[in-house]
Amino acid sequence: MIERAGERTEVSREVEIEATPDEVFEALVTEEGRERWLGEPDRLIQIESADPPNRLVWWWASEERPATRVDFRLVELPRGTRVIVTESVPSFPLATLAASFALVAA
Amino acid sequence: MSDPLGSVFGALADPTRRGVVEVLLRDGSTSVPDLAAGLPISRQAVAKHLAQLEQAGLLERVPGAGREVRYTLRGEALAPAGAWLRDAERSWDRRLGRLKRAVES
């Protein structure tokens, strides 16, 4: 249990969207675009790198949550775009433990 | 403990103590002599770091061979890490669903 928890430092999810990578990228990279779906204004977002329309990496944090890294990869499909997002904690165990205890304390 | 969050942050604020937690994640258990052999600090300093981690609720003592005292991470101390990961997965499922609806509309 402990060993398994120690090895896993990130989560990855994906979705297929019927839109071009450019349209999806716009919704990720701009504040106006994010307002349409993210709805978490307490999180401060700092863009680490942007490679439109293929990849976007940001760091985010809020008062309750320590910084984590969010990595979006956009893959063009015949009829849309696959978005793969990976959120990772910068250094286990400190960040994960701190985030975990922050969640428990909230 | 009146402030478990604060004591955990305090316990983990020190790089040596974070190193101890990493050793425990790797090896499962450790002891003062084991740690002192691998760190450039005295046994007394090692014992002090272990005591602080124990007070923060991150470690517990387990019997070793003979009179040896060994330390392990408390299972409950890491269980919330699993909760964080599950929470992050659920959150991204919801966010990606909203992203899809927003972009496709």
Backbone of each chain as ProteinMPNN parsed JSONL, in Angstrom:
{"seq_chain_A": "MIERAGERTEVSREVEIEATPDEVFEALVTEEGRERWLGEPDRLIQIESADPPNRLVWWWASEERPATRVDFRLVELPRGTRVIVTESVPSFPLATLAASFALVAA", "coords_chain_A": {"N_chain_A": [[0.838, -1.214, 0.0], [1.782, 1.297, 0.981], [4.111, 1.465, -0.541], [3.006, 1.457, -3.083], [1.556, 3.819, -3.101], [3.65, 5.575, -2.926], [4.88, 5.368, -5.379], [3.191, 6.452, -7.202], [2.657, 9.461, -8.64], [1.138, 11.066, -10.195], [-1.833, 11.914, -12.043], [-3.771, 10.927, -14.857], [-5.998, 11.784, -17.392], [-8.379, 11.582, -20.114], [-10.139, 12.936, -22.996], [-12.368, 12.978, -25.812], [-13.01, 15.393, -28.223], [-15.283, 17.005, -30.346], [-14.022, 19.01, -32.215], [-11.589, 21.256, -33.63], [-8.017, 20.969, -33.008], [-6.999, 23.587, -32.729], [-9.24, 25.042, -31.859], [-9.744, 23.835, -29.395], [-7.35, 24.337, -28.091], [-7.402, 27.097, -27.843], [-9.404, 27.379, -25.937], [-8.079, 26.504, -23.733], [-5.765, 28.018, -23.356], [-6.294, 30.75, -23.119], [-7.564, 33.234, -20.846], [-10.224, 33.995, -21.184], [-11.187, 31.833, -22.6], [-10.895, 29.792, -20.695], [-12.641, 30.606, -18.746], [-15.033, 29.689, -19.682], [-15.29, 27.044, -19.003], [-13.683, 26.159, -16.854], [-14.037, 27.37, -14.268], [-12.818, 27.835, -11.728], [-11.922, 30.175, -10.095], [-10.29, 30.776, -7.93], [-7.898, 29.606, -8.25], [-4.565, 30.221, -9.052], [-3.035, 30.539, -12.125], [-0.147, 29.699, -13.884], [1.427, 29.845, -16.879], [3.607, 27.416, -18.104], [4.676, 26.445, -20.524], [3.853, 26.775, -23.98], [2.802, 25.234, -26.872], [1.285, 25.736, -29.463], [-0.966, 24.028, -31.696], [-0.598, 21.922, -29.932], [0.418, 21.32, -27.378], [0.212, 22.232, -23.967], [1.398, 23.523, -20.964], [0.782, 24.124, -17.609], [1.257, 25.577, -14.331], [-0.497, 25.445, -11.292], [-2.07, 26.823, -8.379], [-3.613, 27.318, -5.186], [-4.832, 29.015, -2.24], [-5.502, 26.915, -0.603], [-4.385, 24.717, -1.826], [-1.274, 23.289, -2.624], [1.153, 23.996, -5.235], [0.635, 22.371, -8.343], [1.453, 20.595, -11.373], [0.149, 20.875, -14.593], [-0.39, 19.206, -17.534], [-1.272, 19.43, -20.798], [-1.981, 17.521, -23.64], [-2.68, 17.659, -27.039], [-4.182, 15.812, -29.542], [-4.684, 15.449, -32.922], [-7.58, 14.132, -34.402], [-9.419, 12.154, -36.878], [-12.018, 13.2, -36.765], [-11.994, 15.269, -34.877], [-10.516, 16.079, -31.708], [-8.236, 14.609, -29.46], [-7.83, 15.059, -26.058], [-5.392, 14.876, -23.702], [-4.814, 14.972, -20.373], [-2.482, 15.51, -17.801], [-1.946, 15.632, -14.442], [0.455, 16.485, -12.078], [2.38, 16.069, -9.07], [5.005, 18.063, -7.797], [7.159, 17.15, -6.094], [7.292, 14.22, -4.562], [7.509, 12.919, -1.284], [6.54, 15.283, -0.192], [4.867, 17.303, -1.431], [2.575, 15.87, -2.112], [1.742, 14.829, 0.308], [1.311, 17.197, 1.689], [-0.701, 18.337, 0.13], [-2.614, 16.417, 0.528], [-3.115, 16.486, 3.268], [-4.052, 19.035, 3.403], [-6.426, 18.761, 2.044], [-7.797, 17.038, 3.749], [-7.991, 18.626, 5.965], [-9.585, 20.626, 5.07]], "CA_chain_A": [[0.0, 0.0, 0.0], [2.622, 2.491, 1.09], [4.994, 1.507, -1.701], [2.246, 1.828, -4.276], [1.242, 5.242, -3.012], [4.868, 6.336, -3.163], [5.282, 5.35, -6.778], [2.245, 7.148, -8.065], [2.736, 10.875, -8.349], [0.385, 11.844, -11.159], [-3.056, 11.34, -12.592], [-3.918, 11.252, -16.268], [-7.353, 11.546, -17.909], [-8.499, 12.087, -21.475], [-11.48, 13.119, -23.548], [-12.391, 13.3, -27.245], [-13.863, 16.562, -28.438], [-15.568, 17.243, -31.768], [-13.567, 20.359, -32.562], [-10.199, 21.196, -34.084], [-7.046, 21.259, -31.948], [-6.91, 25.04, -32.529], [-10.372, 25.505, -31.049], [-9.548, 23.334, -28.029], [-6.198, 25.029, -27.512], [-7.861, 28.446, -27.477], [-10.187, 27.284, -24.698], [-7.17, 26.188, -22.633], [-4.635, 28.936, -23.157], [-6.715, 32.109, -22.793], [-8.429, 33.363, -19.669], [-11.616, 34.02, -21.641], [-11.54, 30.454, -22.931], [-10.996, 28.971, -19.471], [-13.846, 30.995, -18.013], [-16.206, 28.982, -20.209], [-15.407, 25.655, -18.536], [-12.888, 25.768, -15.688], [-14.826, 27.757, -13.107], [-12.104, 27.776, -10.446], [-11.198, 31.457, -10.121], [-9.351, 30.921, -6.821], [-6.606, 29.014, -8.618], [-3.664, 31.039, -9.85], [-2.438, 29.718, -13.184], [1.073, 30.227, -14.503], [1.758, 29.001, -18.038], [5.022, 27.032, -18.196], [5.048, 26.421, -21.934], [2.736, 26.636, -24.902], [3.204, 24.831, -28.221], [-0.022, 25.63, -30.078], [-2.065, 23.647, -30.808], [-0.302, 20.54, -29.539], [0.762, 21.065, -25.984], [0.182, 23.37, -23.052], [1.729, 23.116, -19.596], [0.688, 25.2, -16.621], [1.282, 25.309, -12.897], [-1.538, 26.185, -10.607], [-2.095, 26.696, -6.925], [-4.536, 28.22, -4.502], [-4.46, 29.078, -0.825], [-5.694, 25.609, 0.031], [-3.674, 23.636, -2.502], [0.067, 23.591, -3.115], [1.255, 23.994, -6.69], [0.794, 21.144, -9.123], [1.736, 20.848, -12.788], [-0.902, 20.321, -15.448], [0.187, 19.06, -18.869], [-2.287, 19.054, -21.79], [-1.53, 17.146, -24.979], [-3.795, 17.633, -27.981], [-3.889, 14.951, -30.684], [-5.715, 15.615, -33.941], [-8.256, 12.912, -34.831], [-10.15, 12.415, -38.126], [-13.209, 14.047, -36.544], [-11.926, 16.012, -33.622], [-9.252, 16.214, -30.973], [-8.119, 13.933, -28.167], [-7.118, 15.856, -25.057], [-4.857, 14.06, -22.61], [-4.31, 15.868, -19.335], [-1.754, 14.846, -16.719], [-1.626, 16.52, -13.315], [1.483, 15.827, -11.271], [2.906, 16.796, -7.923], [6.4, 18.297, -8.132], [8.112, 16.283, -5.411], [6.705, 13.334, -3.583], [6.158, 12.925, -0.72], [6.141, 16.533, 0.476], [3.737, 17.999, -2.038], [1.373, 15.045, -2.039], [1.298, 14.798, 1.699], [0.783, 18.509, 2.054], [-1.991, 18.48, -0.546], [-3.547, 15.481, 1.143], [-3.522, 16.978, 4.574], [-4.855, 20.234, 3.165], [-7.763, 18.283, 1.683], [-8.43, 16.484, 4.94], [-8.256, 19.714, 6.901], [-10.567, 21.568, 4.492]], "C_chain_A": [[0.864, 1.252, 0.0], [3.516, 2.616, -0.145], [4.245, 1.982, -2.937], [1.923, 3.324, -4.262], [2.476, 6.07, -3.341], [5.267, 6.396, -4.619], [4.412, 6.261, -7.634], [2.209, 8.62, -7.721], [1.919, 11.7, -9.329], [-0.893, 11.137, -11.545], [-3.174, 11.793, -14.039], [-5.327, 10.885, -16.715], [-7.417, 12.052, -19.339], [-9.934, 12.155, -21.939], [-11.342, 13.376, -25.046], [-13.418, 14.384, -27.486], [-14.053, 16.75, -29.942], [-15.289, 18.701, -32.093], [-12.105, 20.232, -32.983], [-9.259, 21.438, -32.898], [-6.914, 22.754, -31.676], [-8.027, 25.549, -31.631], [-10.203, 25.063, -29.594], [-8.419, 24.114, -27.352], [-6.587, 26.419, -27.027], [-8.607, 28.434, -26.134], [-9.297, 26.996, -23.487], [-6.233, 27.344, -22.308], [-5.074, 30.341, -22.76], [-7.616, 32.125, -21.56], [-9.895, 33.327, -20.057], [-12.079, 32.597, -21.96], [-11.757, 29.619, -21.688], [-12.24, 29.324, -18.674], [-15.062, 30.204, -18.453], [-16.339, 27.57, -19.63], [-14.719, 25.389, -17.194], [-13.584, 26.124, -14.375], [-14.135, 27.6, -11.765], [-11.251, 29.031, -10.31], [-10.196, 31.627, -8.984], [-7.975, 30.364, -7.161], [-5.802, 29.988, -9.471], [-2.962, 30.141, -10.855], [-1.239, 30.436, -13.781], [1.438, 29.3, -15.656], [3.258, 28.702, -18.042], [5.487, 27.031, -19.641], [3.802, 26.221, -22.779], [3.289, 26.311, -26.286], [1.924, 24.617, -29.02], [0.011, 24.864, -31.398], [-1.859, 22.257, -30.209], [-0.134, 20.331, -28.038], [0.737, 22.357, -25.18], [0.496, 22.84, -21.66], [1.55, 24.309, -18.684], [0.898, 24.657, -15.222], [0.124, 26.053, -12.294], [-1.509, 25.878, -9.126], [-3.201, 27.594, -6.396], [-4.112, 28.238, -3.046], [-4.538, 27.714, -0.173], [-4.774, 24.543, -0.559], [-2.285, 24.079, -2.951], [0.116, 23.442, -4.636], [1.365, 22.589, -7.265], [0.958, 21.538, -10.588], [0.686, 20.142, -13.632], [-0.41, 20.368, -16.895], [-0.909, 18.578, -19.827], [-1.6, 18.672, -23.098], [-2.748, 17.014, -25.881], [-3.376, 16.822, -29.198], [-5.035, 15.078, -31.677], [-6.261, 14.25, -34.357], [-8.976, 13.214, -36.148], [-11.348, 13.352, -37.915], [-13.132, 14.78, -35.208], [-10.541, 16.021, -33.016], [-9.312, 15.361, -29.716], [-7.294, 14.822, -27.246], [-6.681, 14.917, -23.94], [-4.27, 15.016, -21.576], [-3.642, 15.044, -18.24], [-1.459, 15.879, -15.639], [-0.639, 15.807, -12.412], [1.921, 16.718, -10.12], [4.415, 16.895, -8.087], [7.385, 17.416, -7.379], [7.379, 15.479, -4.354], [7.78, 13.01, -2.557], [5.678, 14.291, -0.24], [4.87, 17.112, -0.127], [2.449, 17.19, -1.906], [0.847, 14.993, -0.624], [0.664, 16.117, 2.095], [-0.584, 18.714, 1.416], [-3.032, 17.607, 0.135], [-4.041, 16.005, 2.475], [-4.351, 18.246, 4.425], [-6.287, 19.822, 2.831], [-8.508, 17.796, 2.916], [-8.846, 17.6, 5.885], [-9.352, 20.645, 6.4], [-11.981, 21.268, 4.992]], "O_chain_A": [[0.715, 2.138, -0.841], [3.668, 3.695, -0.718], [4.748, 2.782, -3.726], [2.009, 4.0, -5.288], [2.374, 7.132, -3.956], [5.914, 7.349, -5.055], [4.852, 6.775, -8.663], [1.78, 8.994, -6.629], [1.999, 12.928, -9.301], [-1.022, 9.922, -11.395], [-2.74, 12.886, -14.403], [-5.795, 9.781, -16.438], [-6.59, 12.871, -19.739], [-10.827, 11.529, -21.367], [-10.335, 13.919, -25.501], [-14.552, 14.304, -27.013], [-13.096, 16.664, -30.712], [-16.204, 19.513, -32.227], [-11.463, 19.216, -32.719], [-9.656, 22.041, -31.901], [-6.737, 23.159, -30.527], [-7.8, 26.381, -30.752], [-10.486, 25.828, -28.672], [-8.527, 24.5, -26.188], [-6.168, 26.864, -25.958], [-8.463, 29.341, -25.315], [-9.707, 27.217, -22.348], [-5.943, 27.618, -21.143], [-4.304, 31.061, -22.123], [-8.328, 31.163, -21.275], [-10.716, 32.72, -19.37], [-13.202, 32.206, -21.639], [-12.696, 28.825, -21.625], [-12.827, 28.47, -18.009], [-16.019, 30.058, -17.693], [-17.4, 26.959, -19.754], [-15.13, 24.485, -16.466], [-13.705, 25.287, -13.481], [-14.779, 27.272, -10.769], [-10.025, 28.974, -10.396], [-9.341, 32.512, -9.043], [-7.003, 30.617, -6.449], [-6.289, 30.509, -10.475], [-2.373, 29.121, -10.496], [-1.305, 31.614, -14.132], [1.722, 28.12, -15.449], [4.08, 29.617, -17.989], [6.558, 27.548, -19.956], [2.833, 25.59, -22.357], [4.142, 27.03, -26.806], [1.508, 23.479, -29.24], [0.957, 25.043, -32.165], [-2.815, 21.51, -30.003], [-0.503, 19.287, -27.501], [1.173, 23.415, -25.636], [-0.067, 21.835, -21.227], [2.094, 25.383, -18.942], [0.743, 23.465, -14.958], [-0.209, 27.158, -12.721], [-1.008, 24.846, -8.68], [-3.66, 28.51, -7.078], [-3.157, 27.566, -2.657], [-3.738, 27.39, 0.704], [-4.42, 23.579, 0.12], [-2.138, 25.123, -3.587], [-0.77, 22.837, -5.241], [2.087, 21.738, -6.746], [0.644, 22.659, -10.987], [0.375, 18.971, -13.415], [-0.061, 21.429, -17.412], [-1.413, 17.463, -19.691], [-0.748, 19.404, -23.601], [-3.722, 16.345, -25.536], [-2.347, 17.099, -29.815], [-6.197, 14.851, -31.339], [-5.496, 13.326, -34.631], [-9.136, 14.38, -36.511], [-11.654, 14.185, -38.767], [-14.133, 14.885, -34.499], [-9.53, 15.976, -33.718], [-10.306, 15.379, -28.991], [-6.206, 15.276, -27.603], [-7.505, 14.249, -23.315], [-3.345, 15.773, -21.87], [-4.167, 14.017, -17.808], [-0.797, 16.884, -15.898], [-0.862, 14.661, -12.022], [1.843, 17.944, -10.188], [5.053, 15.917, -8.477], [8.367, 16.969, -7.971], [6.904, 16.031, -3.361], [8.929, 12.834, -2.964], [4.501, 14.436, 0.091], [3.905, 17.38, 0.589], [1.381, 17.734, -1.63], [-0.357, 15.102, -0.392], [-0.38, 16.154, 2.747], [-1.513, 19.2, 2.061], [-4.185, 18.006, 0.298], [-5.236, 15.972, 2.769], [-5.249, 18.503, 5.226], [-7.243, 20.455, 3.279], [-9.686, 18.096, 3.109], [-9.898, 17.539, 6.522], [-9.976, 21.363, 7.182], [-12.929, 21.956, 4.613]]}, "seq_chain_B": "MSDPLGSVFGALADPTRRGVVEVLLRDGSTSVPDLAAGLPISRQAVAKHLAQLEQAGLLERVPGAGREVRYTLRGEALAPAGAWLRDAERSWDRRLGRLKRAVES", "coords_chain_B": {"N_chain_B": [[-3.561, 16.266, 18.897], [-3.532, 19.705, 18.292], [-3.093, 21.082, 15.987], [-2.74, 19.438, 13.441], [-2.147, 19.764, 10.733], [-0.31, 21.878, 10.636], [1.821, 20.757, 12.098], [2.564, 18.671, 10.462], [3.409, 20.008, 8.151], [5.538, 21.391, 9.313], [7.168, 19.277, 10.13], [7.905, 18.248, 7.696], [9.22, 20.288, 6.533], [11.911, 20.308, 6.621], [14.786, 19.38, 4.82], [16.326, 17.097, 5.463], [14.554, 15.562, 6.961], [12.59, 15.124, 5.054], [14.081, 13.512, 3.422], [14.322, 11.279, 5.079], [11.677, 10.372, 5.083], [11.524, 9.67, 2.416], [13.358, 7.555, 2.337], [11.924, 5.748, 3.874], [9.694, 5.322, 2.272], [10.934, 3.933, 0.28], [12.289, 1.766, 1.531], [10.591, 0.728, 3.452], [10.976, 0.22, 6.289], [13.054, 1.656, 8.894], [15.928, 2.488, 10.951], [17.584, 4.172, 13.704], [20.453, 3.575, 13.647], [20.644, 2.578, 10.962], [19.881, 4.813, 9.425], [21.757, 6.726, 10.236], [24.04, 5.642, 9.194], [23.797, 6.207, 6.539], [23.667, 8.931, 6.309], [25.153, 12.186, 6.619], [25.181, 12.929, 9.349], [24.989, 12.967, 12.985], [24.099, 10.191, 15.199], [22.516, 11.148, 17.246], [21.388, 13.416, 16.099], [19.919, 12.246, 14.054], [18.099, 10.765, 15.591], [16.681, 12.846, 16.721], [15.425, 14.019, 14.499], [13.788, 11.87, 13.754], [12.136, 11.765, 15.978], [10.714, 14.135, 15.691], [9.29, 13.655, 13.345], [7.783, 11.551, 14.245], [6.239, 12.769, 16.219], [4.672, 14.36, 14.606], [2.954, 12.573, 13.66], [3.589, 11.016, 11.516], [5.224, 8.815, 11.6], [5.609, 5.524, 13.036], [6.658, 3.403, 15.749], [8.102, 0.204, 15.418], [8.711, -3.126, 16.572], [12.071, -4.26, 16.41], [14.859, -6.469, 15.656], [16.012, -8.007, 18.608], [16.889, -5.488, 20.831], [16.492, -3.463, 19.151], [14.982, -0.551, 17.824], [12.686, 0.048, 15.354], [11.409, 2.102, 12.689], [8.41, 2.88, 10.932], [6.452, 4.239, 8.214], [3.337, 5.609, 9.098], [0.425, 3.981, 8.1], [-1.954, 5.401, 7.848], [-0.997, 7.917, 7.486], [-0.289, 8.086, 4.866], [-2.547, 7.338, 3.529], [-4.274, 9.524, 2.896], [-2.962, 10.478, 0.623], [-3.72, 8.773, -1.412], [-6.368, 9.548, -1.459], [-6.111, 12.144, -2.413], [-5.254, 11.626, -5.035], [-7.441, 10.229, -6.099], [-9.368, 12.213, -5.894], [-8.284, 14.108, -7.634], [-8.502, 12.76, -10.066], [-11.298, 12.492, -10.335], [-11.981, 15.201, -10.406], [-10.764, 16.026, -12.8], [-12.173, 14.514, -14.668], [-14.654, 15.757, -14.479], [-13.973, 18.392, -15.215], [-12.989, 18.031, -17.835], [-15.271, 17.139, -19.092], [-16.825, 19.447, -18.947], [-15.215, 21.125, -20.493], [-15.404, 19.873, -22.988], [-18.151, 20.211, -23.535], [-18.253, 23.004, -23.61], [-16.558, 23.682, -25.758], [-17.701, 22.35, -27.895], [-20.165, 23.484, -28.142]], "CA_chain_B": [[-2.843, 17.399, 18.322], [-4.453, 20.796, 17.976], [-2.842, 21.573, 14.634], [-2.02, 18.382, 12.732], [-1.635, 20.246, 9.443], [0.896, 22.65, 10.894], [2.934, 19.92, 12.531], [3.032, 17.902, 9.3], [4.215, 20.921, 7.334], [6.778, 21.65, 10.024], [8.0, 18.077, 10.113], [8.398, 18.003, 6.337], [9.879, 21.483, 6.014], [13.357, 20.111, 6.669], [15.184, 18.432, 3.766], [16.781, 15.818, 6.03], [13.371, 14.767, 7.334], [11.975, 14.637, 3.809], [14.912, 12.382, 2.993], [13.95, 10.132, 5.916], [10.399, 9.857, 4.569], [11.798, 9.003, 1.137], [13.966, 6.262, 2.669], [10.861, 4.86, 4.346], [8.891, 4.944, 1.109], [11.715, 2.981, -0.509], [12.723, 0.575, 2.265], [9.543, 0.199, 4.319], [11.273, 0.575, 7.68], [14.443, 2.064, 9.106], [16.273, 2.645, 12.368], [18.595, 5.217, 13.911], [21.754, 3.192, 13.069], [20.546, 2.494, 9.5], [19.85, 6.161, 8.854], [23.022, 7.414, 10.532], [25.058, 5.092, 8.294], [23.658, 6.769, 5.195], [23.551, 10.389, 6.346], [26.342, 12.813, 7.209], [24.852, 13.54, 10.642], [25.182, 12.055, 14.112], [22.94, 9.404, 15.619], [21.645, 12.003, 18.052], [20.627, 14.276, 15.193], [18.954, 11.358, 13.396], [17.04, 10.443, 16.552], [15.859, 14.045, 16.892], [14.566, 14.123, 13.315], [12.764, 10.82, 13.834], [11.176, 12.142, 17.02], [9.824, 15.177, 15.159], [8.365, 13.008, 12.399], [6.855, 10.734, 15.039], [5.288, 13.692, 16.863], [3.74, 14.864, 13.587], [2.028, 11.499, 13.311], [3.964, 10.405, 10.247], [5.939, 7.563, 11.837], [5.345, 4.773, 14.259], [7.712, 2.46, 16.102], [7.784, -1.222, 15.349], [9.801, -3.875, 17.185], [13.086, -4.822, 15.536], [15.553, -7.602, 16.255], [16.589, -7.693, 19.905], [16.414, -4.233, 21.433], [16.449, -2.434, 18.107], [13.705, 0.117, 17.536], [12.579, 0.436, 13.946], [10.323, 3.054, 12.401], [7.743, 2.771, 9.617], [5.449, 5.278, 7.983], [1.988, 5.208, 9.476], [-0.42, 3.788, 6.922], [-2.943, 6.487, 7.758], [-0.344, 9.151, 7.057], [-0.236, 8.11, 3.411], [-3.861, 7.085, 2.934], [-4.816, 10.713, 2.225], [-2.364, 10.655, -0.701], [-4.636, 8.087, -2.315], [-7.567, 10.382, -1.568], [-5.791, 13.26, -3.308], [-5.203, 11.14, -6.416], [-8.812, 9.946, -6.546], [-10.038, 13.499, -6.04], [-7.774, 14.751, -8.846], [-9.09, 12.066, -11.219], [-12.723, 12.885, -10.464], [-12.045, 16.607, -10.803], [-10.449, 16.172, -14.228], [-13.3, 13.989, -15.444], [-15.691, 16.803, -14.527], [-13.49, 19.539, -15.995], [-12.905, 17.693, -19.262], [-16.655, 17.105, -19.563], [-17.239, 20.845, -19.164], [-14.439, 21.631, -21.629], [-16.004, 19.3, -24.205], [-19.436, 20.876, -23.817], [-18.016, 24.407, -23.94], [-15.942, 23.837, -27.072], [-18.58, 21.817, -28.94], [-21.417, 24.239, -28.242]], "C_chain_B": [[-3.83, 18.491, 17.929], [-4.294, 21.235, 16.527], [-2.07, 20.526, 13.828], [-1.438, 18.862, 11.409], [-0.328, 20.989, 9.643], [2.064, 21.78, 11.285], [3.457, 19.061, 11.386], [3.886, 18.783, 8.401], [5.562, 21.165, 7.988], [7.73, 20.464, 9.952], [8.636, 17.876, 8.744], [9.126, 19.204, 5.749], [11.391, 21.294, 5.915], [13.782, 19.069, 5.636], [15.671, 17.089, 4.309], [15.578, 14.946, 6.372], [12.614, 14.295, 6.101], [12.751, 13.439, 3.271], [14.581, 11.129, 3.781], [12.648, 9.517, 5.408], [10.62, 9.131, 3.244], [12.455, 7.637, 1.353], [12.885, 5.267, 3.084], [9.941, 4.434, 3.213], [9.595, 3.855, 0.313], [11.903, 1.666, 0.242], [11.643, -0.027, 3.16], [9.772, 0.53, 5.782], [12.737, 0.972, 7.79], [14.679, 2.203, 10.602], [17.317, 3.752, 12.482], [19.951, 4.786, 13.33], [21.732, 3.113, 11.537], [20.651, 3.875, 8.862], [21.178, 6.866, 9.051], [24.129, 6.919, 9.6], [24.998, 5.752, 6.925], [23.6, 8.282, 5.16], [24.767, 10.992, 7.04], [26.031, 13.525, 8.527], [24.933, 12.48, 11.732], [23.915, 11.259, 14.404], [21.96, 10.245, 16.424], [20.777, 12.881, 17.16], [19.564, 13.455, 14.458], [17.781, 11.079, 14.321], [16.108, 11.633, 16.752], [14.908, 14.222, 15.705], [13.439, 13.08, 13.367], [11.694, 11.178, 14.854], [10.197, 13.194, 16.492], [8.817, 14.597, 14.17], [7.328, 12.177, 13.151], [5.801, 11.626, 15.694], [4.266, 14.23, 15.873], [2.769, 13.784, 13.127], [2.382, 10.791, 12.026], [4.622, 9.038, 10.427], [5.337, 6.813, 13.013], [6.479, 3.783, 14.486], [7.209, 1.046, 15.923], [8.958, -1.975, 15.957], [10.772, -4.393, 16.124], [13.719, -6.027, 16.205], [16.157, -7.17, 17.589], [16.003, -6.417, 20.478], [16.279, -3.127, 20.394], [15.033, -1.854, 17.96], [13.706, 0.506, 16.068], [11.367, 1.344, 13.762], [9.732, 2.727, 11.037], [6.837, 3.982, 9.454], [4.109, 4.761, 8.458], [1.132, 5.1, 8.219], [-1.389, 4.934, 6.744], [-2.307, 7.779, 7.248], [-0.333, 9.249, 5.539], [-1.582, 7.846, 2.765], [-4.436, 8.334, 2.277], [-4.189, 10.975, 0.866], [-3.221, 9.97, -1.75], [-5.901, 8.895, -2.523], [-7.314, 11.551, -2.506], [-5.846, 12.8, -4.758], [-6.604, 10.851, -6.944], [-9.584, 11.242, -6.78], [-9.6, 14.189, -7.334], [-8.374, 14.088, -10.089], [-10.54, 12.48, -11.43], [-12.836, 14.323, -10.944], [-11.763, 16.771, -12.289], [-11.524, 15.571, -15.107], [-14.381, 15.063, -15.587], [-15.234, 17.97, -15.401], [-13.458, 19.224, -17.482], [-14.302, 17.585, -19.866], [-17.156, 18.52, -19.854], [-16.512, 21.451, -20.358], [-15.054, 21.165, -22.941], [-17.315, 20.026, -24.562], [-19.217, 22.318, -24.254], [-17.498, 24.572, -25.368], [-16.892, 23.374, -28.183], [-19.837, 22.658, -29.122], [-21.254, 25.421, -29.203]], "O_chain_B": [[-4.851, 18.213, 17.299], [-5.249, 21.706, 15.909], [-0.882, 20.703, 13.561], [-0.361, 18.423, 11.005], [0.642, 20.766, 8.919], [3.19, 22.028, 10.854], [4.647, 18.753, 11.333], [4.951, 18.369, 7.942], [6.599, 21.153, 7.324], [8.933, 20.623, 9.743], [9.764, 17.393, 8.639], [9.595, 19.157, 4.612], [12.069, 22.038, 5.207], [13.199, 17.986, 5.58], [15.451, 16.053, 3.682], [15.578, 13.744, 6.109], [12.059, 13.196, 6.093], [12.175, 12.488, 2.742], [14.559, 10.033, 3.223], [12.526, 8.295, 5.314], [9.989, 8.108, 2.976], [12.151, 6.677, 0.644], [12.92, 4.098, 2.699], [9.46, 3.301, 3.199], [8.955, 2.971, -0.255], [11.708, 0.587, -0.318], [11.766, -1.176, 3.583], [8.881, 1.056, 6.451], [13.55, 0.676, 6.914], [13.763, 2.058, 11.411], [17.864, 4.21, 11.479], [20.554, 5.557, 12.583], [22.688, 3.53, 10.883], [21.395, 4.085, 7.904], [21.673, 7.531, 8.14], [25.041, 7.67, 9.254], [26.009, 5.85, 6.23], [23.494, 8.865, 4.082], [25.342, 10.381, 7.941], [26.561, 14.605, 8.789], [24.944, 11.279, 11.463], [22.824, 11.587, 13.939], [20.744, 10.088, 16.311], [19.589, 13.071, 17.421], [18.441, 13.92, 14.264], [16.622, 11.141, 13.911], [14.901, 11.464, 16.929], [13.732, 14.537, 15.886], [12.286, 13.382, 13.06], [10.506, 10.936, 14.64], [9.006, 13.155, 16.8], [7.65, 14.987, 14.151], [6.163, 12.102, 12.759], [4.618, 11.285, 15.721], [3.129, 14.524, 16.244], [1.878, 14.036, 12.315], [1.567, 10.04, 11.489], [4.585, 8.202, 9.525], [4.655, 7.386, 13.863], [7.168, 3.377, 13.55], [6.06, 0.726, 16.227], [10.095, -1.51, 15.867], [10.36, -4.897, 15.08], [13.198, -6.549, 17.19], [16.745, -6.094, 17.689], [14.787, -6.274, 20.599], [15.982, -1.982, 20.735], [14.039, -2.579, 17.972], [14.606, 1.201, 15.596], [10.437, 1.347, 14.568], [10.447, 2.348, 10.109], [6.499, 4.661, 10.423], [3.78, 3.595, 8.241], [1.115, 6.004, 7.383], [-1.623, 5.392, 5.625], [-2.979, 8.625, 6.657], [-0.364, 10.346, 4.981], [-1.752, 8.102, 1.572], [-5.033, 8.234, 1.205], [-4.808, 11.628, 0.026], [-3.431, 10.502, -2.84], [-6.449, 8.93, -3.625], [-8.181, 11.918, -3.299], [-6.409, 13.485, -5.612], [-6.925, 11.181, -8.085], [-10.352, 11.359, -7.735], [-10.417, 14.776, -8.043], [-8.716, 14.772, -11.054], [-10.96, 12.778, -12.548], [-13.677, 14.638, -11.786], [-12.428, 17.553, -12.969], [-11.766, 16.078, -16.203], [-14.948, 15.255, -16.663], [-15.998, 18.477, -16.223], [-13.853, 20.052, -18.302], [-14.491, 17.908, -21.039], [-17.819, 18.766, -20.863], [-17.101, 22.196, -21.141], [-15.209, 21.943, -23.883], [-17.552, 20.396, -25.712], [-19.899, 22.808, -25.154], [-17.924, 25.467, -26.097], [-16.891, 23.934, -29.279], [-20.505, 22.555, -30.151], [-22.201, 26.177, -29.418]]}, "name": "protein", "num_of_chains": 2, "seq": "MIERAGERTEVSREVEIEATPDEVFEALVTEEGRERWLGEPDRLIQIESADPPNRLVWWWASEERPATRVDFRLVELPRGTRVIVTESVPSFPLATLAASFALVAAMSDPLGSVFGALADPTRRGVVEVLLRDGSTSVPDLAAGLPISRQAVAKHLAQLEQAGLLERVPGAGREVRYTLRGEALAPAGAWLRDAERSWDRRLGRLKRAVES"}
